[in-house]
Amino acid sequence: MLNSAIGEIQEINLSYLLLAQRLLKEDFATALFRLKLDESLASKLASLTAKQLTRLARSNQFLFRLNLENPIQLEQLTNNKRAENLGHIHTALLMSSSVN
């Protein structure tokens, strides 16, 4: 059970790192905002090789964190009925307003 969970964490880490690197290479400024990364860290991440990304992903800890700061944000994102059609915009506004 534990090995399975660690394997899944490592898969998620690799997927996140590959996605982050792709976003950084496609549109650096937007990726900085969306990923909430420091510019120097983002530059380093964008320059890593596949082997380095894989090695980094082998951690038993998640390499990213949820950007929600409190349960009220989670409630607003999941239970706002009047903005159902604007959910992606609402989410973006809430996430961009959270402080690192």
VMD Tcl script that builds the backbone (N, CA, C; Angstrom):
set m [mol new atoms 300]
animate dup $m
set s [atomselect $m all]
$s set {name element resname resid chain x y z} {
  {N N MET 1 A 0.822 -1.198 0.000}
  {CA C MET 1 A 0.000 0.000 0.000}
  {C C MET 1 A 0.867 1.264 0.000}
  {N N LEU 2 A 1.862 1.309 0.896}
  {CA C LEU 2 A 2.728 2.478 0.985}
  {C C LEU 2 A 3.540 2.653 -0.294}
  {N N ASN 3 A 4.081 1.544 -0.820}
  {CA C ASN 3 A 4.852 1.628 -2.063}
  {C C ASN 3 A 3.991 2.115 -3.213}
  {N N SER 4 A 2.737 1.699 -3.237}
  {CA C SER 4 A 1.812 2.141 -4.281}
  {C C SER 4 A 1.568 3.643 -4.180}
  {N N ALA 5 A 1.371 4.141 -2.967}
  {CA C ALA 5 A 1.139 5.570 -2.764}
  {C C ALA 5 A 2.376 6.377 -3.152}
  {N N ILE 6 A 3.540 5.902 -2.786}
  {CA C ILE 6 A 4.780 6.600 -3.144}
  {C C ILE 6 A 4.953 6.603 -4.660}
  {N N GLY 7 A 4.651 5.488 -5.304}
  {CA C GLY 7 A 4.728 5.423 -6.758}
  {C C GLY 7 A 3.788 6.423 -7.418}
  {N N GLU 8 A 2.593 6.566 -6.873}
  {CA C GLU 8 A 1.634 7.531 -7.414}
  {C C GLU 8 A 2.103 8.966 -7.195}
  {N N ILE 9 A 2.681 9.241 -6.043}
  {CA C ILE 9 A 3.228 10.580 -5.778}
  {C C ILE 9 A 4.328 10.881 -6.790}
  {N N GLN 10 A 5.180 9.926 -7.043}
  {CA C GLN 10 A 6.272 10.128 -7.994}
  {C C GLN 10 A 5.742 10.357 -9.407}
  {N N GLU 11 A 4.695 9.655 -9.796}
  {CA C GLU 11 A 4.077 9.862 -11.110}
  {C C GLU 11 A 3.477 11.264 -11.210}
  {N N ILE 12 A 2.802 11.689 -10.154}
  {CA C ILE 12 A 2.217 13.037 -10.137}
  {C C ILE 12 A 3.325 14.075 -10.198}
  {N N ASN 13 A 4.390 13.859 -9.447}
  {CA C ASN 13 A 5.527 14.794 -9.480}
  {C C ASN 13 A 6.086 14.933 -10.889}
  {N N LEU 14 A 6.291 13.808 -11.564}
  {CA C LEU 14 A 6.850 13.857 -12.912}
  {C C LEU 14 A 5.885 14.560 -13.867}
  {N N SER 15 A 4.611 14.247 -13.763}
  {CA C SER 15 A 3.617 14.918 -14.616}
  {C C SER 15 A 3.618 16.418 -14.372}
  {N N TYR 16 A 3.663 16.814 -13.101}
  {CA C TYR 16 A 3.693 18.238 -12.764}
  {C C TYR 16 A 4.947 18.912 -13.315}
  {N N LEU 17 A 6.089 18.285 -13.123}
  {CA C LEU 17 A 7.345 18.869 -13.600}
  {C C LEU 17 A 7.370 19.006 -15.120}
  {N N LEU 18 A 6.891 17.986 -15.816}
  {CA C LEU 18 A 6.855 18.049 -17.274}
  {C C LEU 18 A 5.901 19.140 -17.755}
  {N N LEU 19 A 4.738 19.228 -17.119}
  {CA C LEU 19 A 3.780 20.275 -17.472}
  {C C LEU 19 A 4.345 21.654 -17.174}
  {N N ALA 20 A 4.930 21.822 -16.006}
  {CA C ALA 20 A 5.509 23.114 -15.629}
  {C C ALA 20 A 6.596 23.515 -16.620}
  {N N GLN 21 A 7.449 22.572 -16.984}
  {CA C GLN 21 A 8.521 22.878 -17.919}
  {C C GLN 21 A 7.954 23.267 -19.290}
  {N N ARG 22 A 6.931 22.555 -19.735}
  {CA C ARG 22 A 6.315 22.889 -21.020}
  {C C ARG 22 A 5.701 24.276 -20.982}
  {N N LEU 23 A 4.969 24.593 -19.914}
  {CA C LEU 23 A 4.359 25.914 -19.786}
  {C C LEU 23 A 5.413 27.010 -19.774}
  {N N LEU 24 A 6.497 26.778 -19.068}
  {CA C LEU 24 A 7.579 27.767 -18.999}
  {C C LEU 24 A 8.219 28.005 -20.355}
  {N N LYS 25 A 8.361 26.952 -21.128}
  {CA C LYS 25 A 8.983 27.095 -22.443}
  {C C LYS 25 A 8.044 27.751 -23.452}
  {N N GLU 26 A 6.731 27.560 -23.276}
  {CA C GLU 26 A 5.757 28.137 -24.206}
  {C C GLU 26 A 5.477 29.608 -23.924}
  {N N ASP 27 A 5.311 29.952 -22.655}
  {CA C ASP 27 A 4.986 31.336 -22.292}
  {C C ASP 27 A 5.491 31.578 -20.867}
  {N N PHE 28 A 6.723 32.018 -20.766}
  {CA C PHE 28 A 7.416 32.125 -19.483}
  {C C PHE 28 A 6.660 33.011 -18.483}
  {N N ALA 29 A 6.256 34.204 -18.912}
  {CA C ALA 29 A 5.604 35.154 -17.999}
  {C C ALA 29 A 4.285 34.603 -17.463}
  {N N THR 30 A 3.480 34.025 -18.329}
  {CA C THR 30 A 2.200 33.461 -17.891}
  {C C THR 30 A 2.430 32.274 -16.964}
  {N N ALA 31 A 3.415 31.458 -17.287}
  {CA C ALA 31 A 3.725 30.296 -16.452}
  {C C ALA 31 A 4.179 30.720 -15.057}
  {N N LEU 32 A 4.961 31.776 -14.973}
  {CA C LEU 32 A 5.377 32.285 -13.658}
  {C C LEU 32 A 4.157 32.596 -12.803}
  {N N PHE 33 A 3.179 33.248 -13.410}
  {CA C PHE 33 A 1.958 33.622 -12.697}
  {C C PHE 33 A 1.143 32.387 -12.315}
  {N N ARG 34 A 0.923 31.507 -13.265}
  {CA C ARG 34 A 0.080 30.334 -13.010}
  {C C ARG 34 A 0.704 29.362 -12.032}
  {N N LEU 35 A 2.003 29.194 -12.118}
  {CA C LEU 35 A 2.691 28.238 -11.253}
  {C C LEU 35 A 3.142 28.852 -9.932}
  {N N LYS 36 A 3.069 30.179 -9.856}
  {CA C LYS 36 A 3.504 30.919 -8.665}
  {C C LYS 36 A 4.953 30.578 -8.315}
  {N N LEU 37 A 5.808 30.704 -9.327}
  {CA C LEU 37 A 7.225 30.409 -9.151}
  {C C LEU 37 A 8.050 31.684 -9.214}
  {N N ASP 38 A 9.144 31.671 -8.512}
  {CA C ASP 38 A 10.142 32.722 -8.596}
  {C C ASP 38 A 10.832 32.605 -9.956}
  {N N GLU 39 A 11.220 33.722 -10.538}
  {CA C GLU 39 A 11.804 33.718 -11.877}
  {C C GLU 39 A 13.078 32.875 -11.958}
  {N N SER 40 A 13.932 32.953 -10.953}
  {CA C SER 40 A 15.179 32.186 -11.002}
  {C C SER 40 A 14.910 30.683 -10.880}
  {N N LEU 41 A 13.961 30.301 -10.031}
  {CA C LEU 41 A 13.594 28.889 -9.913}
  {C C LEU 41 A 12.965 28.402 -11.215}
  {N N ALA 42 A 12.112 29.220 -11.808}
  {CA C ALA 42 A 11.463 28.855 -13.064}
  {C C ALA 42 A 12.485 28.671 -14.181}
  {N N SER 43 A 13.465 29.539 -14.241}
  {CA C SER 43 A 14.508 29.415 -15.263}
  {C C SER 43 A 15.274 28.110 -15.099}
  {N N LYS 44 A 15.592 27.783 -13.875}
  {CA C LYS 44 A 16.312 26.532 -13.611}
  {C C LYS 44 A 15.451 25.335 -13.985}
  {N N LEU 45 A 14.186 25.355 -13.604}
  {CA C LEU 45 A 13.268 24.262 -13.925}
  {C C LEU 45 A 13.138 24.087 -15.434}
  {N N ALA 46 A 13.046 25.182 -16.155}
  {CA C ALA 46 A 12.916 25.122 -17.617}
  {C C ALA 46 A 14.155 24.525 -18.267}
  {N N SER 47 A 15.299 24.630 -17.622}
  {CA C SER 47 A 16.552 24.155 -18.223}
  {C C SER 47 A 16.907 22.712 -17.856}
  {N N LEU 48 A 16.156 22.079 -16.974}
  {CA C LEU 48 A 16.485 20.717 -16.553}
  {C C LEU 48 A 16.290 19.714 -17.679}
  {N N THR 49 A 17.138 18.707 -17.702}
  {CA C THR 49 A 17.021 17.626 -18.686}
  {C C THR 49 A 15.956 16.634 -18.216}
  {N N ALA 50 A 15.556 15.753 -19.111}
  {CA C ALA 50 A 14.571 14.721 -18.753}
  {C C ALA 50 A 15.095 13.847 -17.612}
  {N N LYS 51 A 16.376 13.533 -17.648}
  {CA C LYS 51 A 16.981 12.713 -16.589}
  {C C LYS 51 A 16.913 13.438 -15.239}
  {N N GLN 52 A 17.198 14.740 -15.240}
  {CA C GLN 52 A 17.135 15.519 -14.000}
  {C C GLN 52 A 15.698 15.626 -13.484}
  {N N LEU 53 A 14.747 15.814 -14.395}
  {CA C LEU 53 A 13.345 15.874 -13.983}
  {C C LEU 53 A 12.898 14.565 -13.360}
  {N N THR 54 A 13.299 13.468 -13.975}
  {CA C THR 54 A 12.932 12.150 -13.465}
  {C C THR 54 A 13.526 11.916 -12.080}
  {N N ARG 55 A 14.779 12.282 -11.908}
  {CA C ARG 55 A 15.437 12.136 -10.611}
  {C C ARG 55 A 14.725 12.976 -9.545}
  {N N LEU 56 A 14.388 14.199 -9.902}
  {CA C LEU 56 A 13.691 15.086 -8.980}
  {C C LEU 56 A 12.308 14.543 -8.624}
  {N N ALA 57 A 11.626 13.953 -9.587}
  {CA C ALA 57 A 10.274 13.429 -9.370}
  {C C ALA 57 A 10.245 12.229 -8.437}
  {N N ARG 58 A 11.368 11.573 -8.245}
  {CA C ARG 58 A 11.419 10.359 -7.421}
  {C C ARG 58 A 11.286 10.616 -5.923}
  {N N SER 59 A 10.973 11.811 -5.552}
  {CA C SER 59 A 10.765 12.140 -4.137}
  {C C SER 59 A 9.520 11.439 -3.614}
  {N N ASN 60 A 9.482 11.191 -2.309}
  {CA C ASN 60 A 8.266 10.632 -1.715}
  {C C ASN 60 A 7.367 11.746 -1.163}
  {N N GLN 61 A 7.695 12.986 -1.507}
  {CA C GLN 61 A 6.913 14.160 -1.117}
  {C C GLN 61 A 6.409 14.852 -2.378}
  {N N PHE 62 A 5.234 15.458 -2.303}
  {CA C PHE 62 A 4.745 16.240 -3.434}
  {C C PHE 62 A 5.660 17.440 -3.645}
  {N N LEU 63 A 5.943 17.741 -4.907}
  {CA C LEU 63 A 6.824 18.856 -5.239}
  {C C LEU 63 A 6.070 20.155 -5.468}
  {N N PHE 64 A 4.783 20.122 -5.333}
  {CA C PHE 64 A 3.968 21.325 -5.460}
  {C C PHE 64 A 3.021 21.362 -4.278}
  {N N ARG 65 A 2.370 22.499 -4.106}
  {CA C ARG 65 A 1.407 22.581 -3.010}
  {C C ARG 65 A 0.123 23.200 -3.505}
  {N N LEU 66 A -0.951 22.860 -2.859}
  {CA C LEU 66 A -2.244 23.430 -3.173}
  {C C LEU 66 A -2.203 24.915 -2.840}
  {N N ASN 67 A -2.691 25.747 -3.725}
  {CA C ASN 67 A -2.608 27.190 -3.533}
  {C C ASN 67 A -3.779 27.774 -2.761}
  {N N LEU 68 A -4.590 26.956 -2.175}
  {CA C LEU 68 A -5.681 27.459 -1.352}
  {C C LEU 68 A -5.149 27.700 0.051}
  {N N GLU 69 A -5.463 28.857 0.587}
  {CA C GLU 69 A -4.929 29.229 1.895}
  {C C GLU 69 A -5.878 28.892 3.048}
  {N N ASN 70 A -7.169 28.780 2.754}
  {CA C ASN 70 A -8.106 28.517 3.840}
  {C C ASN 70 A -9.348 27.815 3.302}
  {N N PRO 71 A -10.167 27.255 4.194}
  {CA C PRO 71 A -11.344 26.506 3.755}
  {C C PRO 71 A -12.401 27.377 3.067}
  {N N ILE 72 A -12.397 28.663 3.332}
  {CA C ILE 72 A -13.370 29.559 2.692}
  {C C ILE 72 A -13.123 29.595 1.186}
  {N N GLN 73 A -11.863 29.634 0.773}
  {CA C GLN 73 A -11.544 29.612 -0.662}
  {C C GLN 73 A -12.051 28.326 -1.308}
  {N N LEU 74 A -11.853 27.207 -0.642}
  {CA C LEU 74 A -12.324 25.932 -1.169}
  {C C LEU 74 A -13.843 25.947 -1.294}
  {N N GLU 75 A -14.509 26.464 -0.311}
  {CA C GLU 75 A -15.971 26.578 -0.337}
  {C C GLU 75 A -16.430 27.454 -1.499}
  {N N GLN 76 A -15.760 28.571 -1.712}
  {CA C GLN 76 A -16.121 29.473 -2.799}
  {C C GLN 76 A -15.908 28.820 -4.159}
  {N N LEU 77 A -14.882 28.019 -4.287}
  {CA C LEU 77 A -14.590 27.368 -5.564}
  {C C LEU 77 A -15.541 26.224 -5.881}
  {N N THR 78 A -16.073 25.587 -4.853}
  {CA C THR 78 A -16.889 24.390 -5.078}
  {C C THR 78 A -18.380 24.606 -4.958}
  {N N ASN 79 A -18.815 25.690 -4.341}
  {CA C ASN 79 A -20.245 25.851 -4.085}
  {C C ASN 79 A -20.839 27.174 -4.537}
  {N N ASN 80 A -20.254 27.808 -5.535}
  {CA C ASN 80 A -20.778 29.078 -6.022}
  {C C ASN 80 A -21.727 28.810 -7.183}
  {N N LYS 81 A -23.016 28.681 -6.910}
  {CA C LYS 81 A -24.014 28.323 -7.922}
  {C C LYS 81 A -24.238 29.428 -8.945}
  {N N ARG 82 A -24.174 30.676 -8.546}
  {CA C ARG 82 A -24.494 31.742 -9.499}
  {C C ARG 82 A -23.395 31.979 -10.516}
  {N N ALA 83 A -22.231 31.427 -10.307}
  {CA C ALA 83 A -21.133 31.626 -11.253}
  {C C ALA 83 A -20.707 30.318 -11.915}
  {N N GLU 84 A -21.636 29.358 -12.042}
  {CA C GLU 84 A -21.271 28.055 -12.605}
  {C C GLU 84 A -20.668 28.171 -13.997}
  {N N ASN 85 A -21.222 29.012 -14.840}
  {CA C ASN 85 A -20.699 29.155 -16.197}
  {C C ASN 85 A -19.396 29.949 -16.245}
  {N N LEU 86 A -19.083 30.613 -15.164}
  {CA C LEU 86 A -17.862 31.410 -15.091}
  {C C LEU 86 A -16.866 30.800 -14.118}
  {N N GLY 87 A -17.002 29.515 -13.855}
  {CA C GLY 87 A -16.177 28.848 -12.860}
  {C C GLY 87 A -14.688 28.996 -13.073}
  {N N HIS 88 A -14.237 28.869 -14.312}
  {CA C HIS 88 A -12.796 28.980 -14.582}
  {C C HIS 88 A -12.295 30.396 -14.303}
  {N N ILE 89 A -13.111 31.401 -14.581}
  {CA C ILE 89 A -12.722 32.785 -14.300}
  {C C ILE 89 A -12.704 33.027 -12.791}
  {N N HIS 90 A -13.728 32.521 -12.114}
  {CA C HIS 90 A -13.810 32.660 -10.661}
  {C C HIS 90 A -12.618 31.997 -9.989}
  {N N THR 91 A -12.276 30.802 -10.448}
  {CA C THR 91 A -11.132 30.088 -9.899}
  {C C THR 91 A -9.855 30.878 -10.117}
  {N N ALA 92 A -9.663 31.386 -11.320}
  {CA C ALA 92 A -8.456 32.159 -11.625}
  {C C ALA 92 A -8.348 33.386 -10.736}
  {N N LEU 93 A -9.453 34.084 -10.520}
  {CA C LEU 93 A -9.427 35.263 -9.656}
  {C C LEU 93 A -9.100 34.907 -8.221}
  {N N LEU 94 A -9.715 33.860 -7.706}
  {CA C LEU 94 A -9.426 33.452 -6.329}
  {C C LEU 94 A -7.979 33.007 -6.162}
  {N N MET 95 A -7.485 32.239 -7.118}
  {CA C MET 95 A -6.134 31.726 -7.011}
  {C C MET 95 A -5.104 32.835 -7.174}
  {N N SER 96 A -5.384 33.805 -8.025}
  {CA C SER 96 A -4.415 34.896 -8.227}
  {C C SER 96 A -4.388 35.849 -7.051}
  {N N SER 97 A -5.468 35.866 -6.284}
  {CA C SER 97 A -5.502 36.779 -5.144}
  {C C SER 97 A -4.837 36.195 -3.907}
  {N N SER 98 A -4.548 34.894 -3.904}
  {CA C SER 98 A -3.902 34.303 -2.724}
  {C C SER 98 A -2.442 34.696 -2.701}
  {N N VAL 99 A -1.956 34.914 -1.509}
  {CA C VAL 99 A -0.575 35.358 -1.310}
  {C C VAL 99 A 0.307 34.139 -1.161}
  {N N ASN 100 A 1.517 34.182 -1.742}
  {CA C ASN 100 A 2.470 33.051 -1.618}
  {C C ASN 100 A 2.884 32.844 -0.203}
}
mol reanalyze $m
mol bondsrecalc $m
mol representation Tube
mol addrep $m
